[in-house]
Amino acid sequence: MATPIDWVKFAHRNGTYNWVSVGPGGQVIELERESQWDYFGNRRATEEWNYDNWVLARRGEGPQLAAPEALA
C-alpha cells in the first residue's frame, strides 16, 4: 500500500541539508540530518544505513547502487 508523503528540505550554509518526510495528518515518517551531496558524482555522499540494499552493498553482499544513491 502506498502512503502519500511530502518532503521538506532545509539547506545549511555549510552545504549540508536536513529533510523530513511528512505523511497524512502531518505525521513525520522519516527524517535525516546533516546529509551531504556529491555534486560531481551526482549522488548522495552521506552513508545510507537505513536502506537495506545500501547495507548489502556495503557488506559486499549485493551490487553497488547507481546514482543518486551513495557509494557503499
N, C-alpha and C positions, 0 to 999 in steps of 0.2 A: 504494500500500500504506500502510495506517495504522500508526503506531507508538504504542503506549500510553505516555503520559507522566504524571508527577506534577509539580505546581508547588509550589515552596517560596517563600514571600514573607517578607521581612524589612522591618518598618517602622522608620523613624528618627524621632527626636523632632522633627526639623525638617520633617516632613511628607512627605519623600521615601521611596521604598522601593526595595529590590532584590528581584529574583526570579530563580529558576533553574528551568528545565525539566529534569527528570531522567527518562531513558529506561530501557530494560531493562538490568539489570545495574548500575544506579547510574551509568550514563553521562550526563554533562552534555551536553544537546542545545543549550541556549541559555541565556544569562544577560543580565541587564540591571541596570545600576547607576544610582542616583540618579534614578529615574523620578519623575515628578510627575503628580498627578491634578487635573483641573479639576472640582471638585465642582459648581459652578454649571452648567457645561455638560454634566455627566455624561459626560466623556470624558477621554482622556489629554491631558496638557498637554505632555508630552515628545515631541520630534520622533521620527519612526519611519523612519529611514533604512534599516532592514533590511527594509522591506516595499515591494515593487515598486509597488503601487497608490498608496501614500502618496507615493512619489518622483514618480510620474507626475502626481499631483495638484499636487504642489509645483512641478513644471516647467510646469504649465498644459496638460499633455498628457492629462489624464484628469479625471474628475469629483471634486469634493470628497467625502471619505469621511464617512459617517454615524457618529454616536457609537455605540460608545465609542472609535472611532479618533480620533487627534489631528487638528486642523485643519492643513492643509498650507500 
